[in-house]
Amino acid sequence: MSFRQRAVNEFLVKEEIPTADIHQRLQRAYGSVCMGESSVRRWAKHFKDGNTSIEDEPRSGRPRTTSTESNKERVDEIIQDDRRVTVDTISRKIGIGHSAVQKMIESFGIVTGDESWFHHFEPETKRQSMKWHHLHSPSKKKKRQ
């Protein structure tokens, strides 16, 4: 939900416009991406109670800890060590959820097929296509003769 819609909602609440009318105006302005009528009512109550913030309040519960850089590095290392490792195995080794591991793998640009790992690589030249290498691996040096 956009901050703009909340700001418009706040303005119209101060103008003492009924929430049904506010929702209709938002629908005309934002179309299919408009916030729902229940959200309009909730934010209207929020503003009528004297709150001026258009940001969501922090939510209770455990903060997200799975998408850390160290976890991403560990996932990458496991894949580099064994390209036939499964998502479930990675998930168990690191102790994070299956979907979190899957999202990390997708962010690396790796495409899975039959639980084998393939890096999505589109070479620009014939020479580049001769050998696949990891994104961060050093370039191969030729010996002088």
Secondary structure, DSSP 8 states (H G I E B T S, - for coil): --HHHHHHHHHHHHTT--HHHHHHHHHHHHGGG---HHHHHHHHHHHHTT----S-----S----TT-HHHHHHHHHHHHH-TT--HHHHHHHHT--HHHHHHHHHHTTEEEETTEEEE----SSHHHHTS---TTS--------
